[in-house]
């Protein structure tokens, strides 16, 4: 399993746009700050602009179908118990 990270600009809004007493959540993420600002225009509580925060988004991705389809390999990789060489050995000898 491999981690991929990207810098993004998150547009936050609230589930209660009248009083702001609701849950705050990410409405959308953009690679360009100016696009995030446009998307958040007057979209927040009482017609205010949505807050835009820079963040790093990280996702875990499988490097092969075999890795995805073998729960033992997946769990071991997530727990960081196997090296790449060990994973390749397991894949080649299953």
mmCIF file as gemmi writes it, N, C-alpha and C atoms, coordinates in Angstrom:
data_model
loop_
_atom_site.group_PDB
_atom_site.id
_atom_site.type_symbol
_atom_site.label_atom_id
_atom_site.label_alt_id
_atom_site.label_comp_id
_atom_site.label_asym_id
_atom_site.label_entity_id
_atom_site.label_seq_id
_atom_site.pdbx_PDB_ins_code
_atom_site.Cartn_x
_atom_site.Cartn_y
_atom_site.Cartn_z
_atom_site.occupancy
_atom_site.B_iso_or_equiv
_atom_site.pdbx_formal_charge
_atom_site.auth_seq_id
_atom_site.auth_asym_id
_atom_site.pdbx_PDB_model_num
ATOM 1 N N . UNK Axp A 1 ? 0.848 -1.159 0 1 0 ? 1 A 1
ATOM 2 C CA . UNK Axp A 1 ? 0 0 0 1 0 ? 1 A 1
ATOM 3 C C . UNK Axp A 1 ? 0.898 1.227 0 1 0 ? 1 A 1
ATOM 4 N N . UNK Axp A 2 ? 0.452 2.252 -0.683 1 0 ? 2 A 1
ATOM 5 C CA . UNK Axp A 2 ? 1.255 3.44 -0.867 1 0 ? 2 A 1
ATOM 6 C C . UNK Axp A 2 ? 0.439 4.661 -0.447 1 0 ? 2 A 1
ATOM 7 N N . UNK Axp A 3 ? 1.08 5.622 0.189 1 0 ? 3 A 1
ATOM 8 C CA . UNK Axp A 3 ? 0.423 6.872 0.558 1 0 ? 3 A 1
ATOM 9 C C . UNK Axp A 3 ? 0.718 7.928 -0.492 1 0 ? 3 A 1
ATOM 10 N N . UNK Axp A 4 ? -0.317 8.651 -0.894 1 0 ? 4 A 1
ATOM 11 C CA . UNK Axp A 4 ? -0.162 9.759 -1.83 1 0 ? 4 A 1
ATOM 12 C C . UNK Axp A 4 ? -0.703 11.005 -1.143 1 0 ? 4 A 1
ATOM 13 N N . UNK Axp A 5 ? 0.092 12.082 -1.127 1 0 ? 5 A 1
ATOM 14 C CA . UNK Axp A 5 ? -0.322 13.331 -0.494 1 0 ? 5 A 1
ATOM 15 C C . UNK Axp A 5 ? -0.347 14.451 -1.513 1 0 ? 5 A 1
ATOM 16 N N . UNK Axp A 6 ? -1.292 15.375 -1.327 1 0 ? 6 A 1
ATOM 17 C CA . UNK Axp A 6 ? -1.407 16.529 -2.202 1 0 ? 6 A 1
ATOM 18 C C . UNK Axp A 6 ? -1.844 17.73 -1.375 1 0 ? 6 A 1
ATOM 19 N N . UNK Axp A 7 ? -1.311 18.895 -1.705 1 0 ? 7 A 1
ATOM 20 C CA . UNK Axp A 7 ? -1.727 20.122 -1.045 1 0 ? 7 A 1
ATOM 21 C C . UNK Axp A 7 ? -3.06 20.54 -1.663 1 0 ? 7 A 1
ATOM 22 N N . UNK Axp A 8 ? -4.022 20.874 -0.816 1 0 ? 8 A 1
ATOM 23 C CA . UNK Axp A 8 ? -5.345 21.259 -1.304 1 0 ? 8 A 1
ATOM 24 C C . UNK Axp A 8 ? -5.877 22.425 -0.483 1 0 ? 8 A 1
ATOM 25 N N . UNK Axp A 9 ? -6.864 23.107 -1.046 1 0 ? 9 A 1
ATOM 26 C CA . UNK Axp A 9 ? -7.557 24.186 -0.361 1 0 ? 9 A 1
ATOM 27 C C . UNK Axp A 9 ? -8.982 23.726 -0.127 1 0 ? 9 A 1
ATOM 28 N N . UNK Axp A 10 ? -9.343 23.575 1.146 1 0 ? 10 A 1
ATOM 29 C CA . UNK Axp A 10 ? -10.654 23.054 1.517 1 0 ? 10 A 1
ATOM 30 C C . UNK Axp A 10 ? -11.621 24.205 1.769 1 0 ? 10 A 1
ATOM 31 N N . UNK Axp A 11 ? -12.829 24.076 1.208 1 0 ? 11 A 1
ATOM 32 C CA . UNK Axp A 11 ? -13.903 25.048 1.411 1 0 ? 11 A 1
ATOM 33 C C . UNK Axp A 11 ? -14.833 24.461 2.467 1 0 ? 11 A 1
ATOM 34 N N . UNK Axp A 12 ? -14.958 25.158 3.586 1 0 ? 12 A 1
ATOM 35 C CA . UNK Axp A 12 ? -15.801 24.683 4.687 1 0 ? 12 A 1
ATOM 36 C C . UNK Axp A 12 ? -17.146 25.379 4.678 1 0 ? 12 A 1
ATOM 37 N N . UNK Axp A 13 ? -18.195 24.636 5.019 1 0 ? 13 A 1
ATOM 38 C CA . UNK Axp A 13 ? -19.522 25.209 5.191 1 0 ? 13 A 1
ATOM 39 C C . UNK Axp A 13 ? -20.133 24.593 6.439 1 0 ? 13 A 1
ATOM 40 N N . UNK Axp A 14 ? -21.382 24.959 6.727 1 0 ? 14 A 1
ATOM 41 C CA . UNK Axp A 14 ? -22.044 24.514 7.94 1 0 ? 14 A 1
ATOM 42 C C . UNK Axp A 14 ? -23.4 23.941 7.563 1 0 ? 14 A 1
ATOM 43 N N . UNK Axp A 15 ? -23.835 22.922 8.271 1 0 ? 15 A 1
ATOM 44 C CA . UNK Axp A 15 ? -25.132 22.314 7.952 1 0 ? 15 A 1
ATOM 45 C C . UNK Axp A 15 ? -26.305 23.216 8.353 1 0 ? 15 A 1
ATOM 46 N N . UNK Axp A 16 ? -26.057 24.214 9.201 1 0 ? 16 A 1
ATOM 47 C CA . UNK Axp A 16 ? -27.089 25.187 9.579 1 0 ? 16 A 1
ATOM 48 C C . UNK Axp A 16 ? -26.643 26.558 9.082 1 0 ? 16 A 1
ATOM 49 N N . UNK Axp A 17 ? -27.115 26.938 7.905 1 0 ? 17 A 1
ATOM 50 C CA . UNK Axp A 17 ? -26.68 28.199 7.315 1 0 ? 17 A 1
ATOM 51 C C . UNK Axp A 17 ? -27.39 29.416 7.918 1 0 ? 17 A 1
ATOM 52 N N . UNK Axp A 18 ? -28.424 29.206 8.724 1 0 ? 18 A 1
ATOM 53 C CA . UNK Axp A 18 ? -29.119 30.333 9.36 1 0 ? 18 A 1
ATOM 54 C C . UNK Axp A 18 ? -28.354 30.859 10.564 1 0 ? 18 A 1
ATOM 55 N N . UNK Axp A 19 ? -28.082 29.983 11.541 1 0 ? 19 A 1
ATOM 56 C CA . UNK Axp A 19 ? -27.458 30.428 12.784 1 0 ? 19 A 1
ATOM 57 C C . UNK Axp A 19 ? -26.051 29.88 12.989 1 0 ? 19 A 1
ATOM 58 N N . UNK Axp A 20 ? -25.647 28.904 12.199 1 0 ? 20 A 1
ATOM 59 C CA . UNK Axp A 20 ? -24.305 28.344 12.33 1 0 ? 20 A 1
ATOM 60 C C . UNK Axp A 20 ? -24.157 27.345 13.452 1 0 ? 20 A 1
ATOM 61 N N . UNK Axp A 21 ? -25.283 26.836 13.958 1 0 ? 21 A 1
ATOM 62 C CA . UNK Axp A 21 ? -25.22 25.89 15.064 1 0 ? 21 A 1
ATOM 63 C C . UNK Axp A 21 ? -25.043 24.452 14.631 1 0 ? 21 A 1
ATOM 64 N N . UNK Axp A 22 ? -24.946 24.226 13.346 1 0 ? 22 A 1
ATOM 65 C CA . UNK Axp A 22 ? -24.835 22.859 12.843 1 0 ? 22 A 1
ATOM 66 C C . UNK Axp A 22 ? -23.404 22.362 12.793 1 0 ? 22 A 1
ATOM 67 N N . UNK Axp A 23 ? -23.23 21.324 12.026 1 0 ? 23 A 1
ATOM 68 C CA . UNK Axp A 23 ? -21.927 20.663 11.876 1 0 ? 23 A 1
ATOM 69 C C . UNK Axp A 23 ? -21.158 21.328 10.738 1 0 ? 23 A 1
ATOM 70 N N . UNK Axp A 24 ? -19.893 21.632 10.976 1 0 ? 24 A 1
ATOM 71 C CA . UNK Axp A 24 ? -19.042 22.179 9.919 1 0 ? 24 A 1
ATOM 72 C C . UNK Axp A 24 ? -18.442 21.023 9.128 1 0 ? 24 A 1
ATOM 73 N N . UNK Axp A 25 ? -18.401 21.156 7.805 1 0 ? 25 A 1
ATOM 74 C CA . UNK Axp A 25 ? -17.859 20.095 6.965 1 0 ? 25 A 1
ATOM 75 C C . UNK Axp A 25 ? -17.22 20.683 5.715 1 0 ? 25 A 1
ATOM 76 N N . UNK Axp A 26 ? -16.403 19.871 5.053 1 0 ? 26 A 1
ATOM 77 C CA . UNK Axp A 26 ? -15.746 20.288 3.813 1 0 ? 26 A 1
ATOM 78 C C . UNK Axp A 26 ? -16.744 20.158 2.665 1 0 ? 26 A 1
ATOM 79 N N . UNK Axp A 27 ? -16.98 21.261 1.999 1 0 ? 27 A 1
ATOM 80 C CA . UNK Axp A 27 ? -17.894 21.312 0.854 1 0 ? 27 A 1
ATOM 81 C C . UNK Axp A 27 ? -17.18 20.818 -0.415 1 0 ? 27 A 1
ATOM 82 N N . UNK Axp A 28 ? -15.907 21.215 -0.555 1 0 ? 28 A 1
ATOM 83 C CA . UNK Axp A 28 ? -15.121 20.822 -1.735 1 0 ? 28 A 1
ATOM 84 C C . UNK Axp A 28 ? -13.645 21.102 -1.453 1 0 ? 28 A 1
ATOM 85 N N . UNK Axp A 29 ? -12.783 20.465 -2.243 1 0 ? 29 A 1
ATOM 86 C CA . UNK Axp A 29 ? -11.34 20.718 -2.171 1 0 ? 29 A 1
ATOM 87 C C . UNK Axp A 29 ? -10.841 21.076 -3.569 1 0 ? 29 A 1
ATOM 88 N N . UNK Axp A 30 ? -9.893 22.004 -3.619 1 0 ? 30 A 1
ATOM 89 C CA . UNK Axp A 30 ? -9.34 22.475 -4.883 1 0 ? 30 A 1
ATOM 90 C C . UNK Axp A 30 ? -7.821 22.521 -4.81 1 0 ? 30 A 1
ATOM 91 N N . UNK Axp A 31 ? -7.178 22.442 -5.961 1 0 ? 31 A 1
ATOM 92 C CA . UNK Axp A 31 ? -5.727 22.576 -6.003 1 0 ? 31 A 1
ATOM 93 C C . UNK Axp A 31 ? -5.319 24.044 -6.053 1 0 ? 31 A 1
ATOM 94 N N . UNK Axp A 32 ? -6.23 24.915 -6.486 1 0 ? 32 A 1
ATOM 95 C CA . UNK Axp A 32 ? -5.936 26.349 -6.568 1 0 ? 32 A 1
ATOM 96 C C . UNK Axp A 32 ? -6.768 27.101 -5.538 1 0 ? 32 A 1
ATOM 97 N N . UNK Axp A 33 ? -6.101 27.967 -4.775 1 0 ? 33 A 1
ATOM 98 C CA . UNK Axp A 33 ? -6.799 28.728 -3.738 1 0 ? 33 A 1
ATOM 99 C C . UNK Axp A 33 ? -7.874 29.635 -4.318 1 0 ? 33 A 1
ATOM 100 N N . UNK Axp A 34 ? -7.596 30.259 -5.452 1 0 ? 34 A 1
ATOM 101 C CA . UNK Axp A 34 ? -8.587 31.181 -6.038 1 0 ? 34 A 1
ATOM 102 C C . UNK Axp A 34 ? -9.88 30.451 -6.438 1 0 ? 34 A 1
ATOM 103 N N . UNK Axp A 35 ? -9.76 29.19 -6.864 1 0 ? 35 A 1
ATOM 104 C CA . UNK Axp A 35 ? -10.963 28.404 -7.185 1 0 ? 35 A 1
ATOM 105 C C . UNK Axp A 35 ? -11.753 28.076 -5.923 1 0 ? 35 A 1
ATOM 106 N N . UNK Axp A 36 ? -11.049 27.787 -4.845 1 0 ? 36 A 1
ATOM 107 C CA . UNK Axp A 36 ? -11.718 27.502 -3.574 1 0 ? 36 A 1
ATOM 108 C C . UNK Axp A 36 ? -12.471 28.729 -3.077 1 0 ? 36 A 1
ATOM 109 N N . UNK Axp A 37 ? -11.855 29.889 -3.206 1 0 ? 37 A 1
ATOM 110 C CA . UNK Axp A 37 ? -12.503 31.137 -2.776 1 0 ? 37 A 1
ATOM 111 C C . UNK Axp A 37 ? -13.765 31.393 -3.601 1 0 ? 37 A 1
ATOM 112 N N . UNK Axp A 38 ? -13.676 31.176 -4.912 1 0 ? 38 A 1
ATOM 113 C CA . UNK Axp A 38 ? -14.86 31.345 -5.777 1 0 ? 38 A 1
ATOM 114 C C . UNK Axp A 38 ? -15.983 30.399 -5.371 1 0 ? 38 A 1
ATOM 115 N N . UNK Axp A 39 ? -15.635 29.148 -5.094 1 0 ? 39 A 1
ATOM 116 C CA . UNK Axp A 39 ? -16.642 28.143 -4.732 1 0 ? 39 A 1
ATOM 117 C C . UNK Axp A 39 ? -17.299 28.461 -3.395 1 0 ? 39 A 1
ATOM 118 N N . UNK Axp A 40 ? -16.591 29.163 -2.527 1 0 ? 40 A 1
ATOM 119 C CA . UNK Axp A 40 ? -17.129 29.481 -1.207 1 0 ? 40 A 1
ATOM 120 C C . UNK Axp A 40 ? -17.83 30.814 -1.108 1 0 ? 40 A 1
ATOM 121 N N . UNK Axp A 41 ? -17.929 31.52 -2.23 1 0 ? 41 A 1
ATOM 122 C CA . UNK Axp A 41 ? -18.541 32.855 -2.229 1 0 ? 41 A 1
ATOM 123 C C . UNK Axp A 41 ? -19.975 32.807 -1.712 1 0 ? 41 A 1
ATOM 124 N N . UNK Axp A 42 ? -20.216 33.494 -0.609 1 0 ? 42 A 1
ATOM 125 C CA . UNK Axp A 42 ? -21.543 33.62 0.018 1 0 ? 42 A 1
ATOM 126 C C . UNK Axp A 42 ? -22.215 32.274 0.287 1 0 ? 42 A 1
ATOM 127 N N . UNK Axp A 43 ? -21.424 31.259 0.569 1 0 ? 43 A 1
ATOM 128 C CA . UNK Axp A 43 ? -21.979 29.926 0.791 1 0 ? 43 A 1
ATOM 129 C C . UNK Axp A 43 ? -21.931 29.479 2.245 1 0 ? 43 A 1
ATOM 130 N N . UNK Axp A 44 ? -21.68 30.442 3.147 1 0 ? 44 A 1
ATOM 131 C CA . UNK Axp A 44 ? -21.526 30.079 4.56 1 0 ? 44 A 1
ATOM 132 C C . UNK Axp A 44 ? -22.701 30.621 5.367 1 0 ? 44 A 1
ATOM 133 N N . UNK Axp A 45 ? -22.6 30.546 6.661 1 0 ? 45 A 1
ATOM 134 C CA . UNK Axp A 45 ? -23.65 30.987 7.58 1 0 ? 45 A 1
ATOM 135 C C . UNK Axp A 45 ? -24.024 32.442 7.303 1 0 ? 45 A 1
ATOM 136 N N . UNK Axp A 46 ? -25.329 32.706 7.218 1 0 ? 46 A 1
ATOM 137 C CA . UNK Axp A 46 ? -25.902 34.031 6.987 1 0 ? 46 A 1
ATOM 138 C C . UNK Axp A 46 ? -25.317 34.733 5.764 1 0 ? 46 A 1
ATOM 139 N N . UNK Axp A 47 ? -24.992 33.953 4.735 1 0 ? 47 A 1
ATOM 140 C CA . UNK Axp A 47 ? -24.528 34.517 3.47 1 0 ? 47 A 1
ATOM 141 C C . UNK Axp A 47 ? -23.086 34.989 3.458 1 0 ? 47 A 1
ATOM 142 N N . UNK Axp A 48 ? -22.339 34.653 4.495 1 0 ? 48 A 1
ATOM 143 C CA . UNK Axp A 48 ? -20.917 35.006 4.502 1 0 ? 48 A 1
ATOM 144 C C . UNK Axp A 48 ? -20.15 34.082 3.556 1 0 ? 48 A 1
ATOM 145 N N . UNK Axp A 49 ? -18.922 34.475 3.235 1 0 ? 49 A 1
ATOM 146 C CA . UNK Axp A 49 ? -18.072 33.612 2.42 1 0 ? 49 A 1
ATOM 147 C C . UNK Axp A 49 ? -17.576 32.444 3.257 1 0 ? 49 A 1
ATOM 148 N N . UNK Axp A 50 ? -17.476 31.293 2.632 1 0 ? 50 A 1
ATOM 149 C CA . UNK Axp A 50 ? -16.986 30.101 3.326 1 0 ? 50 A 1
ATOM 150 C C . UNK Axp A 50 ? -15.514 30.265 3.696 1 0 ? 50 A 1
ATOM 151 N N . UNK Axp A 51 ? -15.122 29.762 4.872 1 0 ? 51 A 1
ATOM 152 C CA . UNK Axp A 51 ? -13.701 29.736 5.195 1 0 ? 51 A 1
ATOM 153 C C . UNK Axp A 51 ? -12.969 28.774 4.249 1 0 ? 51 A 1
ATOM 154 N N . UNK Axp A 52 ? -11.768 29.156 3.867 1 0 ? 52 A 1
ATOM 155 C CA . UNK Axp A 52 ? -10.921 28.308 3.019 1 0 ? 52 A 1
ATOM 156 C C . UNK Axp A 52 ? -9.645 28.036 3.797 1 0 ? 52 A 1
ATOM 157 N N . UNK Axp A 53 ? -9.31 26.76 3.944 1 0 ? 53 A 1
ATOM 158 C CA . UNK Axp A 53 ? -8.124 26.374 4.705 1 0 ? 53 A 1
ATOM 159 C C . UNK Axp A 53 ? -7.214 25.505 3.848 1 0 ? 53 A 1
ATOM 160 N N . UNK Axp A 54 ? -5.92 25.792 3.9 1 0 ? 54 A 1
ATOM 161 C CA . UNK Axp A 54 ? -4.947 24.96 3.197 1 0 ? 54 A 1
ATOM 162 C C . UNK Axp A 54 ? -4.692 23.711 4.034 1 0 ? 54 A 1
ATOM 163 N N . UNK Axp A 55 ? -4.67 22.569 3.377 1 0 ? 55 A 1
ATOM 164 C CA . UNK Axp A 55 ? -4.425 21.317 4.089 1 0 ? 55 A 1
ATOM 165 C C . UNK Axp A 55 ? -3.723 20.336 3.166 1 0 ? 55 A 1
ATOM 166 N N . UNK Axp A 56 ? -3.149 19.322 3.769 1 0 ? 56 A 1
ATOM 167 C CA . UNK Axp A 56 ? -2.552 18.235 3 1 0 ? 56 A 1
ATOM 168 C C . UNK Axp A 56 ? -3.483 17.033 3.089 1 0 ? 56 A 1
ATOM 169 N N . UNK Axp A 57 ? -3.898 16.548 1.936 1 0 ? 57 A 1
ATOM 170 C CA . UNK Axp A 57 ? -4.799 15.401 1.875 1 0 ? 57 A 1
ATOM 171 C C . UNK Axp A 57 ? -3.956 14.174 1.529 1 0 ? 57 A 1
ATOM 172 N N . UNK Axp A 58 ? -4.079 13.137 2.338 1 0 ? 58 A 1
ATOM 173 C CA . UNK Axp A 58 ? -3.326 11.9 2.124 1 0 ? 58 A 1
ATOM 174 C C . UNK Axp A 58 ? -4.297 10.743 1.946 1 0 ? 58 A 1
ATOM 175 N N . UNK Axp A 59 ? -4.077 9.963 0.918 1 0 ? 59 A 1
ATOM 176 C CA . UNK Axp A 59 ? -4.886 8.764 0.685 1 0 ? 59 A 1
ATOM 177 C C . UNK Axp A 59 ? -3.971 7.553 0.572 1 0 ? 59 A 1
ATOM 178 N N . UNK Axp A 60 ? -4.505 6.415 0.948 1 0 ? 60 A 1
ATOM 179 C CA . UNK Axp A 60 ? -3.787 5.155 0.827 1 0 ? 60 A 1
ATOM 180 C C . UNK Axp A 60 ? -4.309 4.449 -0.425 1 0 ? 60 A 1
ATOM 181 N N . UNK Axp A 61 ? -3.41 4.007 -1.283 1 0 ? 61 A 1
ATOM 182 C CA . UNK Axp A 61 ? -3.807 3.316 -2.507 1 0 ? 61 A 1
ATOM 183 C C . UNK Axp A 61 ? -3.086 1.976 -2.611 1 0 ? 61 A 1
ATOM 184 N N . UNK Axp A 62 ? -3.768 1.015 -3.195 1 0 ? 62 A 1
ATOM 185 C CA . UNK Axp A 62 ? -3.157 -0.294 -3.436 1 0 ? 62 A 1
ATOM 186 C C . UNK Axp A 62 ? -2.266 -0.201 -4.662 1 0 ? 62 A 1
ATOM 187 N N . UNK Axp A 63 ? -1.163 -0.926 -4.627 1 0 ? 63 A 1
ATOM 188 C CA . UNK Axp A 63 ? -0.241 -0.921 -5.76 1 0 ? 63 A 1
ATOM 189 C C . UNK Axp A 63 ? -0.534 -2.036 -6.75 1 0 ? 63 A 1
ATOM 190 N N . UNK Axp A 64 ? -1.419 -2.968 -6.368 1 0 ? 64 A 1
ATOM 191 C CA . UNK Axp A 64 ? -1.784 -4.038 -7.285 1 0 ? 64 A 1
ATOM 192 C C . UNK Axp A 64 ? -3.085 -4.677 -6.82 1 0 ? 64 A 1
ATOM 193 N N . UNK Axp A 65 ? -3.714 -5.404 -7.726 1 0 ? 65 A 1
ATOM 194 C CA . UNK Axp A 65 ? -4.929 -6.13 -7.366 1 0 ? 65 A 1
ATOM 195 C C . UNK Axp A 65 ? -4.616 -7.23 -6.359 1 0 ? 65 A 1
ATOM 196 N N . UNK Axp A 66 ? -3.462 -7.859 -6.511 1 0 ? 66 A 1
ATOM 197 C CA . UNK Axp A 66 ? -3.077 -8.934 -5.601 1 0 ? 66 A 1
ATOM 198 C C . UNK Axp A 66 ? -2.964 -8.417 -4.164 1 0 ? 66 A 1
ATOM 199 N N . UNK Axp A 67 ? -2.418 -7.248 -4.015 1 0 ? 67 A 1
ATOM 200 C CA . UNK Axp A 67 ? -2.299 -6.651 -2.682 1 0 ? 67 A 1
ATOM 201 C C . UNK Axp A 67 ? -3.694 -6.378 -2.104 1 0 ? 67 A 1
ATOM 202 N N . UNK Axp A 68 ? -4.589 -5.869 -2.928 1 0 ? 68 A 1
ATOM 203 C CA . UNK Axp A 68 ? -5.963 -5.596 -2.504 1 0 ? 68 A 1
ATOM 204 C C . UNK Axp A 68 ? -6.712 -6.873 -2.143 1 0 ? 68 A 1
ATOM 205 N N . UNK Axp A 69 ? -6.504 -7.894 -2.941 1 0 ? 69 A 1
ATOM 206 C CA . UNK Axp A 69 ? -7.283 -9.124 -2.823 1 0 ? 69 A 1
ATOM 207 C C . UNK Axp A 69 ? -6.763 -10.072 -1.741 1 0 ? 69 A 1
ATOM 208 N N . UNK Axp A 70 ? -5.621 -9.806 -1.159 1 0 ? 70 A 1
ATOM 209 C CA . UNK Axp A 70 ? -5.071 -10.673 -0.123 1 0 ? 70 A 1
ATOM 210 C C . UNK Axp A 70 ? -5.1 -9.931 1.212 1 0 ? 70 A 1
ATOM 211 N N . UNK Axp A 71 ? -6.09 -10.206 2.059 1 0 ? 71 A 1
ATOM 212 C CA . UNK Axp A 71 ? -6.239 -9.476 3.319 1 0 ? 71 A 1
ATOM 213 C C . UNK Axp A 71 ? -5.02 -9.565 4.234 1 0 ? 71 A 1
ATOM 214 N N . UNK Axp A 72 ? -4.298 -10.69 4.197 1 0 ? 72 A 1
ATOM 215 C CA . UNK Axp A 72 ? -3.118 -10.829 5.054 1 0 ? 72 A 1
ATOM 216 C C . UNK Axp A 72 ? -2.038 -9.832 4.647 1 0 ? 72 A 1
ATOM 217 N N . UNK Axp A 73 ? -1.818 -9.703 3.342 1 0 ? 73 A 1
ATOM 218 C CA . UNK Axp A 73 ? -0.82 -8.748 2.866 1 0 ? 73 A 1
ATOM 219 C C . UNK Axp A 73 ? -1.27 -7.337 3.204 1 0 ? 73 A 1
ATOM 220 N N . UNK Axp A 74 ? -2.526 -7.035 2.926 1 0 ? 74 A 1
ATOM 221 C CA . UNK Axp A 74 ? -3.043 -5.692 3.183 1 0 ? 74 A 1
ATOM 222 C C . UNK Axp A 74 ? -2.891 -5.317 4.647 1 0 ? 74 A 1
ATOM 223 N N . UNK Axp A 75 ? -3.3 -6.195 5.543 1 0 ? 75 A 1
ATOM 224 C CA . UNK Axp A 75 ? -3.205 -5.916 6.985 1 0 ? 75 A 1
ATOM 225 C C . UNK Axp A 75 ? -1.752 -5.748 7.407 1 0 ? 75 A 1
ATOM 226 N N . UNK Axp A 76 ? -0.878 -6.613 6.927 1 0 ? 76 A 1
ATOM 227 C CA . UNK Axp A 76 ? 0.533 -6.531 7.289 1 0 ? 76 A 1
ATOM 228 C C . UNK Axp A 76 ? 1.155 -5.229 6.79 1 0 ? 76 A 1
ATOM 229 N N . UNK Axp A 77 ? 0.811 -4.817 5.578 1 0 ? 77 A 1
ATOM 230 C CA . UNK Axp A 77 ? 1.346 -3.569 5.034 1 0 ? 77 A 1
ATOM 231 C C . UNK Axp A 77 ? 0.822 -2.388 5.844 1 0 ? 77 A 1
ATOM 232 N N . UNK Axp A 78 ? -0.475 -2.398 6.163 1 0 ? 78 A 1
ATOM 233 C CA . UNK Axp A 78 ? -1.046 -1.315 6.961 1 0 ? 78 A 1
ATOM 234 C C . UNK Axp A 78 ? -0.39 -1.227 8.33 1 0 ? 78 A 1
ATOM 235 N N . UNK Axp A 79 ? -0.084 -2.374 8.911 1 0 ? 79 A 1
ATOM 236 C CA . UNK Axp A 79 ? 0.575 -2.403 10.214 1 0 ? 79 A 1
ATOM 237 C C . UNK Axp A 79 ? 2.088 -2.21 10.091 1 0 ? 79 A 1
ATOM 238 N N . UNK Axp A 80 ? 2.573 -2.064 8.852 1 0 ? 80 A 1
ATOM 239 C CA . UNK Axp A 80 ? 3.993 -1.856 8.568 1 0 ? 80 A 1
ATOM 240 C C . UNK Axp A 80 ? 4.86 -3.011 9.073 1 0 ? 80 A 1
ATOM 241 N N . UNK Axp A 81 ? 4.323 -4.227 8.939 1 0 ? 81 A 1
ATOM 242 C CA . UNK Axp A 81 ? 5.061 -5.394 9.421 1 0 ? 81 A 1
ATOM 243 C C . UNK Axp A 81 ? 5.852 -6.095 8.325 1 0 ? 81 A 1
ATOM 244 N N . UNK Axp A 82 ? 5.579 -5.781 7.064 1 0 ? 82 A 1
ATOM 245 C CA . UNK Axp A 82 ? 6.282 -6.43 5.967 1 0 ? 82 A 1
ATOM 246 C C . UNK Axp A 82 ? 7.023 -5.404 5.127 1 0 ? 82 A 1
ATOM 247 N N . UNK Axp A 83 ? 8.19 -5.799 4.653 1 0 ? 83 A 1
ATOM 248 C CA . UNK Axp A 83 ? 8.938 -4.949 3.736 1 0 ? 83 A 1
ATOM 249 C C . UNK Axp A 83 ? 8.432 -5.211 2.315 1 0 ? 83 A 1
ATOM 250 N N . UNK Axp A 84 ? 8.797 -4.371 1.383 1 0 ? 84 A 1
ATOM 251 C CA . UNK Axp A 84 ? 8.414 -4.563 -0.026 1 0 ? 84 A 1
ATOM 252 C C . UNK Axp A 84 ? 8.93 -5.905 -0.545 1 0 ? 84 A 1
ATOM 253 N N . UNK Axp A 85 ? 10.133 -6.261 -0.159 1 0 ? 85 A 1
ATOM 254 C CA . UNK Axp A 85 ? 10.719 -7.528 -0.618 1 0 ? 85 A 1
ATOM 255 C C . UNK Axp A 85 ? 9.912 -8.716 -0.098 1 0 ? 85 A 1
ATOM 256 N N . UNK Axp A 86 ? 9.466 -8.628 1.145 1 0 ? 86 A 1
ATOM 257 C CA . UNK Axp A 86 ? 8.666 -9.701 1.716 1 0 ? 86 A 1
ATOM 258 C C . UNK Axp A 86 ? 7.306 -9.817 1.007 1 0 ? 86 A 1
ATOM 259 N N . UNK Axp A 87 ? 6.721 -8.69 0.687 1 0 ? 87 A 1
ATOM 260 C CA . UNK Axp A 87 ? 5.439 -8.695 -0.03 1 0 ? 87 A 1
ATOM 261 C C . UNK Axp A 87 ? 5.603 -9.337 -1.406 1 0 ? 87 A 1
ATOM 262 N N . UNK Axp A 88 ? 6.676 -8.956 -2.114 1 0 ? 88 A 1
ATOM 263 C CA . UNK Axp A 88 ? 6.922 -9.538 -3.433 1 0 ? 88 A 1
ATOM 264 C C . UNK Axp A 88 ? 7.125 -11.037 -3.338 1 0 ? 88 A 1
ATOM 265 N N . UNK Axp A 89 ? 7.849 -11.486 -2.321 1 0 ? 89 A 1
ATOM 266 C CA . UNK Axp A 89 ? 8.063 -12.904 -2.132 1 0 ? 89 A 1
ATOM 267 C C . UNK Axp A 89 ? 6.732 -13.626 -1.928 1 0 ? 89 A 1
ATOM 268 N N . UNK Axp A 90 ? 5.87 -13.09 -1.091 1 0 ? 90 A 1
ATOM 269 C CA . UNK Axp A 90 ? 4.568 -13.695 -0.825 1 0 ? 90 A 1
ATOM 270 C C . UNK Axp A 90 ? 3.729 -13.748 -2.108 1 0 ? 90 A 1
ATOM 271 N N . UNK Axp A 91 ? 3.701 -12.642 -2.842 1 0 ? 91 A 1
ATOM 272 C CA . UNK Axp A 91 ? 2.916 -12.584 -4.078 1 0 ? 91 A 1
ATOM 273 C C . UNK Axp A 91 ? 3.384 -13.647 -5.074 1 0 ? 91 A 1
ATOM 274 N N . UNK Axp A 92 ? 4.7 -13.789 -5.187 1 0 ? 92 A 1
ATOM 275 C CA . UNK Axp A 92 ? 5.256 -14.707 -6.159 1 0 ? 92 A 1
ATOM 276 C C . UNK Axp A 92 ? 5.168 -16.178 -5.753 1 0 ? 92 A 1
ATOM 277 N N . UNK Axp A 93 ? 4.895 -16.436 -4.478 1 0 ? 93 A 1
ATOM 278 C CA . UNK Axp A 93 ? 4.885 -17.81 -3.997 1 0 ? 93 A 1
ATOM 279 C C . UNK Axp A 93 ? 3.528 -18.261 -3.446 1 0 ? 93 A 1
ATOM 280 N N . UNK Axp A 94 ? 2.489 -17.532 -3.74 1 0 ? 94 A 1
ATOM 281 C CA . UNK Axp A 94 ? 1.149 -17.928 -3.269 1 0 ? 94 A 1
ATOM 282 C C . UNK Axp A 94 ? 0.59 -19.04 -4.131 1 0 ? 94 A 1
